[in-house]
Amino acid sequence: MPKFMLPETALARVVEDDQAPIRARVKALEQIAHPSLCMLRRLLVNSAKRKKRVPSKVRALAALKYAREVQLRKINAAKKAPIVSDNPLGI
């Protein structure tokens, strides 16, 4: 376990902070190479628990990142798919 916080964790906290300025949230989201899908879903979904709305710039970038991550995961899953051979023994 790392002694200090990882940069991705700190950036994710900035993105989800309602008190942070919009520009800082957008920059932090841009800097995360592969954001978690859960975090992106939390930014995209309108819930009754959220006190302040997510700014439109942050939502738009989150939607783009979400689509990109889903597409990358589909491509990676297709690459890792097992090769089915005609031999019933699998040799």
DRENKETOR-820920 format. One record per residue (C-alpha): x, y, z. Coordinates in Angstrom, 2 decimals. Layout:
N
@xx X, yy Y, zz Z
...
% end
This chain:
91
@xx 0.00, yy 0.00, zz 0.00
@xx 1.46, yy 3.35, zz -0.99
@xx 2.33, yy 5.82, zz 1.71
@xx 1.15, yy 8.76, zz -0.35
@xx -1.94, yy 9.21, zz -2.44
@xx -1.66, yy 8.24, zz -6.10
@xx -2.06, yy 11.08, zz -8.63
@xx -5.10, yy 9.40, zz -10.19
@xx -6.82, yy 9.29, zz -6.81
@xx -6.17, yy 12.97, zz -6.15
@xx -7.40, yy 13.92, zz -9.63
@xx -10.53, yy 11.81, zz -9.21
@xx -11.29, yy 13.57, zz -5.93
@xx -10.96, yy 16.96, zz -7.62
@xx -13.29, yy 15.87, zz -10.44
@xx -15.99, yy 14.74, zz -8.01
@xx -15.67, yy 17.76, zz -5.68
@xx -18.71, yy 20.00, zz -6.05
@xx -16.86, yy 22.95, zz -4.50
@xx -13.96, yy 22.85, zz -6.98
@xx -13.90, yy 25.34, zz -9.87
@xx -15.21, yy 24.04, zz -13.19
@xx -11.92, yy 24.59, zz -15.01
@xx -10.00, yy 22.61, zz -12.37
@xx -12.49, yy 19.75, zz -12.61
@xx -12.23, yy 19.66, zz -16.40
@xx -8.40, yy 19.75, zz -16.32
@xx -8.30, yy 16.98, zz -13.73
@xx -10.63, yy 14.80, zz -15.79
@xx -8.52, yy 15.40, zz -18.89
@xx -5.37, yy 14.34, zz -17.03
@xx -6.74, yy 10.98, zz -15.92
@xx -5.68, yy 8.50, zz -18.60
@xx -8.20, yy 5.77, zz -17.79
@xx -10.90, yy 7.02, zz -15.40
@xx -13.06, yy 4.46, zz -13.66
@xx -16.44, yy 3.83, zz -15.21
@xx -18.11, yy 4.16, zz -11.81
@xx -16.81, yy 7.69, zz -11.38
@xx -17.91, yy 8.64, zz -14.90
@xx -21.38, yy 7.17, zz -14.28
@xx -21.70, yy 9.17, zz -11.06
@xx -20.96, yy 12.33, zz -13.03
@xx -23.45, yy 11.50, zz -15.77
@xx -26.44, yy 10.35, zz -13.71
@xx -28.84, yy 12.88, zz -12.25
@xx -29.61, yy 11.68, zz -8.76
@xx -31.77, yy 13.15, zz -6.05
@xx -28.86, yy 12.86, zz -3.60
@xx -26.73, yy 15.38, zz -5.49
@xx -27.08, yy 18.87, zz -4.03
@xx -25.49, yy 20.76, zz -6.93
@xx -25.80, yy 19.88, zz -10.59
@xx -22.72, yy 18.74, zz -12.45
@xx -21.58, yy 21.55, zz -14.79
@xx -22.27, yy 20.95, zz -18.46
@xx -18.59, yy 21.08, zz -19.43
@xx -17.72, yy 18.38, zz -16.91
@xx -20.70, yy 16.25, zz -18.00
@xx -19.78, yy 16.57, zz -21.67
@xx -16.18, yy 15.54, zz -21.05
@xx -17.34, yy 12.68, zz -18.80
@xx -19.65, yy 11.44, zz -21.56
@xx -16.80, yy 11.47, zz -24.08
@xx -14.45, yy 9.69, zz -21.66
@xx -17.16, yy 7.13, zz -20.82
@xx -17.75, yy 6.30, zz -24.49
@xx -14.00, yy 6.01, zz -25.08
@xx -13.45, yy 3.72, zz -22.09
@xx -16.35, yy 1.45, zz -23.04
@xx -15.04, yy 1.20, zz -26.59
@xx -11.50, yy 0.42, zz -25.38
@xx -12.82, yy -2.31, zz -23.09
@xx -14.79, yy -3.87, zz -25.95
@xx -11.71, yy -3.87, zz -28.17
@xx -9.54, yy -5.36, zz -25.43
@xx -12.13, yy -8.06, zz -24.72
@xx -12.24, yy -8.98, zz -28.41
@xx -8.45, yy -9.27, zz -28.49
@xx -8.43, yy -11.57, zz -25.48
@xx -11.21, yy -13.83, zz -26.77
@xx -10.10, yy -17.45, zz -26.97
@xx -9.38, yy -18.87, zz -30.41
@xx -11.75, yy -21.72, zz -31.17
@xx -10.16, yy -24.48, zz -33.19
@xx -11.82, yy -27.16, zz -35.29
@xx -10.11, yy -29.90, zz -33.28
@xx -12.52, yy -31.22, zz -30.60
@xx -9.58, yy -32.14, zz -28.36
@xx -8.27, yy -28.59, zz -28.43
@xx -4.81, yy -29.64, zz -29.52
% end
